[in-house]
Amino acid sequence: MSEIAANLAAIRRRIAAAAAGRPVSLVAVSKTHEAAAIRPALDAGQRIFGENRVQEAKDKWPALRASFPDVELHLIGPLQTNKVRDAVALFDVIETVDRPKLARVLAEEMRRANRFPRCLIQVNTGAEAQKAGIAPELADPLIAVCRDEFALPVAGVMAIPPADEDPAPHFRLLAAIATRNGLEMISMGMSGDFEIAIRCGATHVRVGSAIFGHRA
């Protein structure tokens, strides 16, 4: 068994233990890693992957998908409106919808392309100026606009808590937003805190370095 496959198996065991019978999906974050590093995870049965940059994903995933057509690809990095056409064509889930303008452009492109990847609303739970995401108090109105005005396929919410704070309150805040809006997908938790996120209600956790290691 390769090191990546062993890491993946260990993460899956930890997810299962934290979830206590509840289904939780693992998004293997393959950003910055080349196709050769991703293939062992694919060979080990992993099928959900996360990428930060549209162009990077566009460069490496079409060839991988030719061999593994059942892959589900998530965009987990910020999306600029000029990259929307490529994002809609390539990704199955776009986790980083955080403003009405982006939602409108996505909706227009989805109708044009007749392809409708699920969308998550990214919430900036820590109100960090350097991070993308809608403010928590504006999340409900954005969800309503996305659904009612743009008919966007909003499936859930996503957040990245501040690195220097207890993540649990941020996870609970995100889960509450999802619950009151009737959204099923809650994407939260990374390599260092995914077990806490699961206990707070995560349905999807995004784990990269604990599987693939750190890239210089």
matplotlib code that plots the C-alpha trace (Angstrom):
import matplotlib.pyplot as plt

x = [0.0, 1.3, 1.8, -1.0, -3.4, -2.4, -3.0, -6.4, -7.4, -6.4, -8.5, -11.4, -11.2, -11.1, -14.1, -16.1, -15.2, -16.2, -19.4, -20.7, -22.7, -23.7, -22.7, -19.9, -18.1, -14.4, -13.3, -9.6, -8.0, -5.6, -4.7, -1.0, -0.5, 0.3, -1.6, 1.0, 0.3, -3.5, -3.6, -2.8, -5.9, -8.0, -6.7, -7.6, -11.2, -11.4, -13.7, -14.4, -11.6, -11.2, -9.2, -8.5, -7.8, -9.8, -6.8, -4.9, -7.9, -8.4, -4.8, -4.8, -8.3, -9.5, -6.8, -7.5, -11.2, -10.7, -9.6, -11.9, -15.1, -17.0, -14.9, -16.8, -14.8, -15.3, -14.1, -13.0, -11.1, -12.4, -14.1, -13.7, -16.5, -14.2, -13.5, -17.2, -17.5, -14.6, -15.8, -19.3, -17.8, -15.3, -16.7, -19.6, -19.8, -18.9, -18.3, -17.4, -20.4, -20.2, -21.8, -24.9, -22.9, -21.1, -24.4, -26.0, -23.1, -23.1, -26.8, -26.6, -23.7, -25.5, -28.5, -26.3, -24.3, -27.3, -25.0, -26.0, -23.2, -24.5, -23.5, -22.5, -22.6, -19.3, -19.7, -16.9, -17.7, -14.8, -15.4, -11.8, -10.9, -8.4, -10.9, -13.6, -17.2, -20.4, -20.8, -22.9, -25.7, -26.0, -26.0, -29.7, -30.5, -27.9, -29.3, -32.7, -31.5, -29.6, -32.7, -35.5, -34.0, -31.3, -32.8, -29.3, -29.0, -28.0, -27.2, -25.4, -22.9, -19.1, -16.7, -13.0, -12.8, -10.0, -6.8, -6.1, -9.6, -11.6, -13.3, -16.3, -18.4, -17.7, -18.8, -22.0, -22.8, -22.4, -24.6, -27.3, -27.3, -27.7, -30.5, -32.7, -32.4, -33.1, -29.7, -28.3, -24.6, -22.3, -18.7, -16.4, -13.3, -9.8, -6.8, -6.4, -10.0, -12.3, -13.3, -14.6, -16.4, -18.1, -19.3, -20.8, -22.7, -20.4, -21.6, -18.4, -14.8, -12.0, -8.7, -5.5, -2.2, -3.1, -3.5, -1.1, 1.5, 2.7, 4.0, 7.0]
y = [0.0, 3.4, 6.1, 8.1, 5.1, 4.4, 8.0, 7.9, 4.7, 6.3, 9.4, 7.3, 5.4, 8.7, 10.0, 6.9, 7.0, 10.7, 10.3, 7.4, 5.9, 9.2, 9.5, 12.0, 12.5, 13.1, 15.7, 14.9, 18.3, 17.7, 21.4, 21.9, 18.2, 16.7, 13.9, 11.3, 12.1, 11.9, 8.6, 6.5, 8.0, 7.3, 3.7, 3.4, 4.3, 8.0, 9.8, 13.2, 15.8, 19.5, 22.0, 25.7, 27.1, 26.7, 26.7, 24.1, 21.8, 22.4, 21.4, 18.1, 16.7, 16.0, 13.3, 11.8, 11.7, 9.8, 6.9, 7.7, 9.1, 8.8, 11.5, 14.3, 17.5, 20.4, 24.0, 25.1, 28.3, 31.8, 32.1, 35.1, 35.9, 35.6, 32.0, 31.0, 29.4, 27.0, 26.3, 25.3, 23.1, 21.3, 21.2, 19.2, 21.3, 25.0, 25.6, 29.3, 31.3, 34.5, 37.4, 38.2, 39.2, 35.8, 34.0, 35.8, 35.0, 31.4, 31.1, 32.6, 30.3, 27.2, 28.0, 28.6, 25.4, 23.4, 22.1, 22.7, 22.0, 22.2, 25.4, 26.1, 29.5, 30.4, 32.1, 34.1, 33.1, 35.0, 38.2, 38.1, 40.8, 38.6, 35.8, 35.3, 34.6, 36.4, 37.8, 35.5, 38.0, 38.3, 34.6, 34.1, 37.0, 35.7, 32.2, 33.7, 35.7, 32.8, 30.6, 32.9, 35.5, 33.4, 29.8, 28.7, 25.1, 26.0, 22.7, 23.9, 26.1, 26.1, 27.9, 28.1, 29.2, 31.5, 29.6, 31.0, 30.4, 27.5, 26.2, 24.7, 27.9, 28.7, 25.2, 25.4, 28.8, 27.4, 24.4, 26.7, 28.7, 25.4, 24.1, 27.2, 27.4, 23.8, 23.0, 19.5, 20.0, 21.5, 21.6, 22.4, 21.0, 20.4, 18.2, 19.7, 20.0, 17.7, 15.5, 18.6, 19.6, 16.2, 16.4, 19.9, 18.5, 18.5, 16.4, 17.0, 17.5, 18.8, 17.0, 17.6, 17.6, 14.6, 12.6, 14.0, 15.7, 19.2, 20.5, 22.8]
z = [0.0, -0.9, 1.7, 0.3, 0.3, 3.9, 4.9, 3.2, 5.0, 8.4, 7.7, 6.7, 10.0, 12.0, 10.1, 10.7, 14.4, 14.8, 12.7, 14.8, 12.0, 10.3, 6.7, 6.2, 2.9, 2.5, 0.0, -0.6, -1.2, -4.1, -4.8, -5.7, -6.1, -9.5, -11.1, -10.1, -6.4, -6.9, -8.7, -5.6, -3.9, -6.9, -7.0, -3.4, -4.2, -3.3, -5.7, -4.2, -4.7, -4.0, -6.0, -5.2, -8.7, -11.8, -14.2, -12.2, -12.1, -15.9, -16.5, -14.6, -14.2, -17.7, -18.2, -14.7, -15.4, -18.6, -16.4, -13.5, -14.9, -11.6, -9.9, -8.2, -8.3, -5.9, -6.3, -2.8, -3.7, -4.5, -7.9, -10.1, -12.5, -15.6, -14.6, -14.3, -17.7, -17.1, -13.5, -14.6, -17.3, -15.0, -11.4, -9.9, -6.8, -6.4, -2.7, -2.8, -3.8, -1.7, -3.5, -5.6, -8.7, -8.8, -8.2, -11.2, -13.5, -12.4, -13.0, -16.5, -17.4, -16.1, -18.2, -21.2, -20.8, -19.5, -16.7, -13.1, -10.5, -6.9, -5.1, -1.5, 0.1, 1.6, 5.0, 6.6, 10.1, 11.7, 9.7, 8.5, 6.1, 4.2, 3.6, 1.1, 2.2, 3.0, 6.6, 8.7, 9.2, 5.4, 4.6, 4.8, 2.4, 0.0, 0.1, -0.6, -3.6, -5.0, -4.8, -5.6, -8.0, -9.8, -9.3, -8.5, -7.2, -3.6, -1.8, 1.4, 3.1, 3.6, 6.0, 7.0, 10.7, 11.8, 12.4, 15.8, 17.4, 18.7, 15.5, 17.3, 17.7, 14.0, 13.0, 15.1, 13.5, 10.0, 10.9, 12.3, 9.0, 7.1, 9.3, 9.3, 5.5, 4.9, 3.4, 3.5, 2.7, 5.4, 4.3, 7.2, 8.9, 7.5, 8.4, 11.9, 13.0, 10.9, 13.8, 15.7, 12.6, 12.3, 15.9, 15.1, 12.1, 9.0, 6.1, 4.1, 5.4, 3.3, 4.1, 2.1, 4.0, 6.2, 3.0, 0.5, 2.8, 2.6, -0.8, -0.7]

ax = plt.figure().add_subplot(projection="3d")
ax.plot(x, y, z, "-o")
ax.set_aspect("equal")
plt.show()
